[in-house]
Amino acid sequence: MPERVQLRRTKGWRMPPNTVKVDRTTKWGNPFVVGKEAPFLPGCVVRDRRHAWSLYLGFAPLNERLVEAARAELRGKNLGCWCPKPTQPYEDDC
């Protein structure tokens, strides 16, 4: 089963096989940045990580090309991002 991999800058660390980087620098990344005005939503400043995530959850499904590409390119892959791994499984907002 695919899992989330926390990316690292540690010397010698390499991204595991079958892992796709999905951070903000890629097309998969969340465009909503904490403390900045939300793209496509003039006057809406992103308050915190949870707010950014909820905005992305509303935005991503509306982008049909992104959804289709994600299904095709990410199915069965591990996903690599910089978010810290949660201490509890239900806390994972990444």
ABEGO torsion letter per residue (X at the ends): XBBBBBBBABBGBBBBBGBBBABAABAABBABBBGBBBBGBBGBBBABAAAAAAAAAAAAAABAAAAAAAAAAABGBBBBBABBBBABAAABAX
